[in-house]
Amino acid sequence: MTIYRNRMVRRVIGSITALCFLALGAFALLGNSGDLDAAGQDRVFWFGITSIIAGALALAMSWLIKEIDGVWCSPPKRWGFPHREK
């Protein structure tokens, strides 16, 4: 496995996003106070699992994919509202 170091700003921003997903998932799993009914607790549990999986995949993709532009891309440029050509 090769860890790529090109486009560092985009890779770091992707990593921060991934860490936020991981933190959200951990909070969903560990922060459940038990005030919810069984269906609500089940939803919180699976949301936490899904968020942790998404965070782990995003962190791996941020550093292991050679061309990062296809994964973490910037929004298209807008020249004003409504859209007009320059």
C-alpha positions in Angstrom: 0.0 0.0 0.0 1.2 3.4 -0.9 0.3 6.6 1.0 0.1 9.4 -1.5 1.1 12.9 -0.4 0.0 15.1 -3.4 -2.9 17.5 -3.0 -2.3 17.7 0.8 -4.9 20.4 1.5 -7.6 18.3 -0.1 -6.4 15.1 1.7 -6.3 16.8 5.1 -9.8 18.2 4.6 -11.0 14.8 3.7 -9.3 13.3 6.8 -11.0 15.9 9.0 -14.3 15.0 7.4 -13.6 11.3 8.1 -12.7 12.1 11.7 -16.0 13.9 12.2 -17.9 10.9 10.8 -16.0 8.7 13.3 -16.7 11.0 16.2 -20.4 11.2 15.3 -20.6 7.4 15.1 -18.8 7.0 18.5 -21.1 9.6 20.1 -24.2 7.8 18.7 -23.0 4.5 20.1 -21.7 5.7 23.4 -23.9 8.7 24.1 -27.2 6.8 24.1 -28.9 7.6 27.5 -31.5 4.8 27.2 -34.5 7.3 27.1 -35.5 6.0 23.7 -37.8 3.1 23.0 -36.4 -0.1 21.5 -36.9 1.0 17.9 -35.2 4.4 18.6 -32.2 2.7 20.2 -31.9 0.3 17.3 -31.9 3.3 14.9 -29.2 5.1 16.9 -27.1 2.0 17.1 -27.1 1.4 13.3 -26.6 5.0 12.6 -23.5 4.9 14.7 -22.2 1.8 13.0 -22.9 3.3 9.5 -21.2 6.5 10.5 -18.1 4.7 11.7 -17.9 2.6 8.6 -18.2 5.8 6.4 -15.5 7.5 8.5 -13.1 4.6 8.2 -13.6 4.4 4.4 -13.3 8.2 4.0 -10.1 8.2 6.0 -8.6 5.3 3.9 -9.7 6.9 0.7 -8.1 10.2 1.7 -4.7 8.8 1.8 -4.7 5.6 -0.4 -6.2 6.8 -3.6 -3.8 8.2 -6.1 -6.1 10.7 -7.9 -8.0 12.3 -5.0 -9.8 14.8 -7.2 -12.5 12.3 -8.0 -13.3 11.6 -4.4 -13.0 15.0 -2.6 -13.9 17.5 -5.3 -14.6 21.2 -5.0 -18.0 22.5 -6.0 -18.3 24.1 -9.4 -17.5 27.8 -9.7 -20.4 30.2 -9.8 -20.1 33.6 -11.3 -23.2 35.1 -9.8 -26.9 34.4 -9.2 -28.5 33.5 -11.6 -25.8 31.6 -13.4 -24.4 33.5 -16.4 -21.4 32.9 -18.6 -18.4 35.3 -18.4 
